[in-house]
């Protein structure tokens, strides 16, 4: 079974520029998560999709961050314009079930490391 | 407000001994807990979980204990191996699959 794929692995941009990250979850996984992990901290949820609908985006800074999951499969996370404090690793995760039959595990990708100069 | 705390940033243990990683939480509504392990330049990988209806769950060398009254959980690794050296994250949620809140992690070093 192929794991969660993310790209690019690394990205360096100037502040006020834009950047996009892509995630391909494990085939058949209904739920997809984007997490932000700042150095020395635990991952923080930005947005959670179930199929192609948003379950929770309460911690997504919507003035600069956007995310979509077209057709309930791949997802993109965009930052525009980027700020210095957006420097972090952006982790995508997926899980097999929905809230009603959830099996208890998130599968994470390797992450996309963003450096904003 | 940090809802999930791992107060030890790092821990060193001798190979073959027990490693105990601790996690405290403040939200009494949390009812599902996970432990993840992370190696450098990789995504976190799932280790073990426990729901609030249990106070212990075992999987091989890994055991998680939950003390709901103290809002405390711990991960025991016995015996510890050098390959266990990684950062360990505790995570909690209200309900299955809903908005997991992660702690800041504890870096475990298992010395040969």
Interface residues (C-beta under 8 A of the other chain):
Chain A: X4 X31 X33 X35 X40 X41 X42 X43 X44 X45 X48 X55 X56 X58 X91 X93 X95 X97 X98 X99 X102 X104 X105 X106 X107 X108 X109 X110 X111
Chain B: X4 X6 X32 X34 X36 X41 X42 X43 X44 X45 X46 X49 X89 X91 X95 X96 X97 X98 X99 X100 X101 X102 X103 X104 X105
